[in-house]
Amino acid sequence: MTGPILFCGDPHGRFGHIIEAADRTQASGVILLGDMEPQRPLHLELAPLLECKVPVWFIHGNHDADSDELWMRVWGSELADRNVHGRVVELPDGRRLAGLGGVFRETVWYPSASAARAGAPAFRSRLEHSKSTPRQDRWGGSGTHRKHWGTIYPEDIDSLAEMRADVLILHEAPAYHPNGFDLLDTLAQSMGAKVVVHGHHHDRLDSADRWAEQGFKSYGVGLRGITSIDAKGNAEVVVAGELDDARLGRLL
Ligand SMILES: [Fe+2]
């Protein structure tokens, strides 16, 4: 495959449009930005891509940890090792891709001055959190409640900040977004990322006037939307998100 790399906004249980777009564009890679909520194990949902040897990477979203069944279909799938949360992988075009899945939650840490603890974390790490989690509520090896597999911990940010990447994918949004976080701008800058792509908010707002100040290009990909982004960081909408137009009118 010699086509573009496709960045896919929250699929929320539907994958046909991704398989169709990958086939139509002869995609050289497919990247999912979280909230897959697959109705069967993720490798079965994406089997046509795998059969055509299209490489797939993803980060998890908050909703991927909403139930035991969803957790198993994502973290228990044969594609589990394609989750790039907290690490860096190399894309077919040589770019380094890093990922941060999940969302900020007040129970653990909400890095905003307006938060109840003024942004101070209750727990710095998953392990620390597990020690105050009742035994009957612990899930899997993490020792925290299952839903916190979809939660960001300070340790996740700290370890990524030591790494270098060209493209950073997030489920949460960086600061350009009305519901974004300054801390994620700082993270991208620390990593030297020139492109940041996120899902979660089901919108695709134009942030180009912020790029010079941020030091990176930022793109949101909407609900079941697909955007290709080339090695220079130029984006092209392959499939518009289902709510892109409505959200544009509401937020701006
Ligand atoms: Fe989400």
Residues whose N, C-alpha, C, O or C-beta is under 5 A from the ligand:
A	BS01	LIG	D35 G61 N62 H63 H200
